């Protein structure tokens, strides 16, 4: 597809409209209900959550391989 900066105002508006048409079909739910479900889900998964318990050094794919020394 074309890059956003190459698109005309009309094309951008059409894309936005298409997106809104899709979104309007989404089922809406009360945040009080979904928030509670989300909290329960997060708590049930907490033991496995790397954001909560961290990643062991040996399992971390993003760990620095060898420290680079800046002098």
ABEGO torsion letter per residue (X at the ends): XBBAAABBAAAAAAAAAAAAAAAAABBBBBAAAAAAAAAAAAAAAAAABAAAAEBBAAABAABBABBBBBX
